[in-house]
Amino acid sequence: MHYAIISEDIDDSLERRAGARTDHLARLEALRDEGRLLVAGPHPAIDADDPGPAGFSGSLVIAEFDSLAAAREWADADPYVAAGVYRQVTVKPFRKVLP
């Protein structure tokens, strides 16, 4: 089943994001390579593809896991969590309908 991992950043998270980005992306690339990643990306803090110094307000990952517990375990091990980027992380089941 797919699970949505919805993360909200702390204020001024850009520097912390930059420090953990390589490891964060490596985990997402592993999910992609396993065919389990549906979509992943950040939420710009402003209405722009490149928010510059405004940074990001959070992230969304939708991927396949064996269970809600497995999705939570994966989310808890995110390098952004360890770096203190996220204020809150919510994990919930997701059912793809379209496209």
Backbone bond lengths (Angstrom), bond angles and torsions (degrees), N, CA, C in turn:
res aa  C-N    CA-C-N  psi(-1)  N-CA   C-N-CA  omega(-1)  CA-C   N-CA-C  phi
1 M - - - 1.453 - - 1.527 109.03 -
2 H 1.328 115.37 152.26 1.459 120.41 175.46 1.522 109.95 -85.61
3 Y 1.333 114.48 150.34 1.463 121.88 176.46 1.519 108.41 -134.32
4 A 1.336 115.30 139.85 1.460 121.65 175.87 1.521 108.00 -95.58
5 I 1.320 115.21 128.29 1.462 122.17 175.74 1.521 105.70 -111.50
6 I 1.321 115.56 107.98 1.455 122.69 -173.73 1.529 107.38 -110.51
7 S 1.320 115.51 114.38 1.456 120.72 -174.60 1.520 110.47 -115.48
8 E 1.336 115.86 140.21 1.458 122.17 177.37 1.523 108.59 -114.48
9 D 1.326 115.39 128.53 1.459 121.15 -179.00 1.527 112.49 -75.77
10 I 1.321 114.92 156.19 1.449 121.29 166.49 1.529 107.21 -72.36
11 D 1.308 118.13 168.10 1.459 120.86 174.01 1.529 109.12 -66.16
12 D 1.317 116.17 145.62 1.471 121.98 176.72 1.528 112.57 54.06
13 S 1.309 116.87 50.62 1.469 122.32 -176.23 1.528 114.07 -86.88
14 L 1.323 117.70 -5.79 1.461 121.31 -169.51 1.538 112.97 -56.48
15 E 1.310 118.36 -45.16 1.465 120.88 -179.15 1.532 111.23 -65.02
16 R 1.317 117.13 -41.25 1.466 120.37 178.07 1.521 111.01 -65.98
17 R 1.342 116.21 -39.72 1.469 120.33 176.68 1.518 110.35 -58.61
18 A 1.317 116.15 -47.37 1.464 120.52 -177.45 1.525 111.08 -59.32
19 G 1.315 117.45 -38.90 1.456 121.20 -178.02 1.513 114.19 -68.81
20 A 1.330 117.51 -26.69 1.469 121.48 -176.55 1.523 112.98 -111.13
21 R 1.326 117.94 1.55 1.472 121.70 -171.32 1.530 113.35 -61.32
22 T 1.320 118.04 -43.29 1.466 120.51 -177.12 1.526 110.93 -58.95
23 D 1.325 117.09 -47.42 1.468 120.95 179.94 1.529 111.39 -68.53
24 H 1.323 116.59 -37.74 1.469 121.39 178.11 1.536 110.04 -60.91
25 L 1.334 116.55 -47.67 1.460 120.58 -179.68 1.523 112.41 -66.13
26 A 1.319 117.65 -34.78 1.469 120.72 179.34 1.529 110.65 -60.47
27 R 1.315 117.48 -39.36 1.468 120.34 178.77 1.526 111.34 -67.60
28 L 1.331 116.57 -38.82 1.459 120.18 177.80 1.529 110.84 -67.72
29 E 1.319 116.38 -39.73 1.461 120.07 177.76 1.527 111.22 -63.69
30 A 1.319 117.51 -34.53 1.471 120.74 176.66 1.524 110.32 -64.61
31 L 1.336 117.55 -43.66 1.470 120.42 176.13 1.526 110.41 -60.69
32 R 1.323 116.29 -43.09 1.471 120.66 178.77 1.522 110.45 -60.63
33 D 1.321 116.56 -47.15 1.460 121.03 -177.70 1.524 112.23 -64.32
34 E 1.328 116.76 -26.87 1.461 121.82 176.92 1.528 111.57 -84.34
35 G 1.339 117.78 -3.16 1.456 121.80 -179.53 1.519 113.63 76.22
36 R 1.323 117.27 20.93 1.470 121.36 -175.50 1.523 113.83 -104.59
37 L 1.326 118.25 -10.51 1.462 121.72 -175.38 1.521 110.54 -91.79
38 L 1.321 116.61 123.23 1.454 121.69 176.24 1.528 110.21 -88.55
39 V 1.332 116.89 -47.51 1.460 121.92 -179.82 1.526 108.74 -163.42
40 A 1.320 115.70 150.48 1.466 120.45 175.55 1.513 109.30 -155.75
41 G 1.310 116.29 144.12 1.454 120.35 175.66 1.509 112.10 172.13
42 P 1.338 115.41 166.65 1.454 121.16 -179.55 1.527 112.13 -88.53
43 H 1.320 114.84 162.96 1.467 122.76 172.95 1.525 107.27 -102.08
44 P 1.337 118.40 108.79 1.465 119.32 176.72 1.534 110.39 -59.07
45 A 1.322 116.31 142.86 1.465 121.17 -179.00 1.529 111.93 -71.96
46 I 1.337 116.52 -18.36 1.461 121.43 176.14 1.525 107.92 -128.64
47 D 1.312 116.02 169.37 1.460 121.66 -177.44 1.528 110.35 -79.37
48 A 1.351 115.05 75.16 1.461 120.61 -178.83 1.520 108.91 -159.74
49 D 1.335 116.46 144.60 1.464 120.35 176.20 1.521 110.95 -60.02
50 D 1.327 116.11 -42.11 1.464 121.56 177.76 1.525 107.74 -115.18
51 P 1.330 117.09 100.65 1.458 119.45 -175.46 1.527 114.17 -77.45
52 G 1.345 117.17 -2.12 1.462 119.93 179.77 1.509 111.80 55.32
53 P 1.321 118.12 -137.20 1.461 120.73 -175.91 1.528 114.13 -68.07
54 A 1.350 118.07 -12.86 1.469 119.85 176.68 1.526 110.15 -66.67
55 G 1.329 116.51 -26.98 1.459 121.05 175.68 1.511 113.99 73.12
56 F 1.318 114.22 -148.15 1.456 121.85 -172.96 1.527 110.58 -128.85
57 S 1.325 115.29 152.34 1.466 120.35 -179.74 1.528 112.37 -101.79
58 G 1.323 116.86 -6.70 1.458 119.65 -179.35 1.518 111.04 164.59
59 S 1.327 114.93 -168.01 1.460 121.60 -177.68 1.520 110.31 -145.37
60 L 1.325 114.77 159.45 1.461 121.89 174.42 1.521 108.39 -132.88
61 V 1.324 115.74 130.26 1.463 122.50 172.76 1.517 106.47 -128.06
62 I 1.312 117.45 129.56 1.464 121.24 171.86 1.519 105.78 -122.83
63 A 1.327 114.95 118.63 1.458 120.49 -175.14 1.520 110.33 -148.37
64 E 1.312 114.34 164.72 1.460 121.46 -179.50 1.526 110.10 -90.54
65 F 1.322 115.23 132.05 1.460 122.93 175.39 1.522 108.22 -137.23
66 D 1.328 116.58 162.72 1.458 121.28 -179.38 1.525 112.74 -71.23
67 S 1.341 116.29 -25.71 1.461 119.81 -176.90 1.518 109.67 -162.21
68 L 1.320 115.91 167.39 1.454 121.26 174.94 1.525 110.06 -60.87
69 A 1.315 116.61 -40.59 1.466 120.51 178.69 1.524 111.33 -61.26
70 A 1.324 117.52 -40.94 1.465 121.20 179.01 1.524 110.55 -66.74
71 A 1.320 117.76 -38.64 1.463 121.26 178.06 1.523 110.24 -65.59
72 R 1.324 117.40 -41.87 1.470 120.89 178.02 1.522 110.91 -64.68
73 E 1.310 116.84 -41.20 1.462 120.88 178.98 1.536 110.23 -62.05
74 W 1.328 116.88 -43.34 1.461 120.65 178.22 1.530 110.11 -62.92
75 A 1.332 116.63 -45.53 1.469 120.98 -179.52 1.527 111.24 -62.31
76 D 1.316 117.35 -40.95 1.473 121.40 -179.54 1.521 112.41 -64.64
77 A 1.333 117.43 -24.90 1.465 121.88 -178.49 1.531 112.84 -91.11
78 D 1.325 117.56 5.48 1.467 121.04 -178.90 1.531 110.17 -64.08
79 P 1.326 118.05 134.79 1.462 120.88 176.68 1.535 113.46 -57.21
80 Y 1.319 117.52 -28.28 1.457 119.43 176.25 1.529 111.22 -67.08
81 V 1.315 117.60 -32.24 1.470 120.82 175.66 1.526 108.61 -65.74
82 A 1.320 116.31 -48.68 1.464 120.97 -179.35 1.525 111.87 -61.44
83 A 1.337 116.91 -32.79 1.466 121.27 -178.59 1.529 112.66 -83.61
84 G 1.329 117.27 -4.25 1.465 120.36 179.51 1.514 113.98 77.31
85 V 1.336 117.17 23.82 1.466 121.20 179.05 1.523 110.96 -71.19
86 Y 1.316 116.48 -40.02 1.461 120.63 -172.24 1.527 112.72 -95.81
87 R 1.332 114.25 136.98 1.464 122.43 173.52 1.533 109.41 -84.18
88 Q 1.339 114.66 -35.97 1.460 120.02 -176.13 1.516 109.36 -152.75
89 V 1.326 116.39 143.05 1.459 122.46 176.03 1.530 107.88 -129.90
90 T 1.323 115.66 125.64 1.456 122.06 177.65 1.522 108.32 -114.26
91 V 1.323 116.48 133.37 1.462 121.59 177.80 1.519 107.68 -122.74
92 K 1.335 115.62 127.38 1.468 118.78 179.88 1.517 110.43 -147.63
93 P 1.323 117.06 154.22 1.458 120.35 177.92 1.527 110.76 -60.11
94 F 1.334 114.80 149.33 1.462 121.28 179.68 1.518 108.17 -136.71
95 R 1.322 115.35 131.38 1.463 120.43 177.28 1.516 109.28 -114.57
96 K 1.309 116.33 112.87 1.458 121.37 179.38 1.521 109.33 -74.11
97 V 1.331 115.57 128.85 1.457 121.43 178.24 1.536 110.14 -112.73
98 L 1.319 117.83 -46.52 1.461 122.64 -179.14 1.524 109.69 -133.98
99 P 1.278 122.13 155.75 1.451 125.91 -15.10 1.510 110.79 -71.73
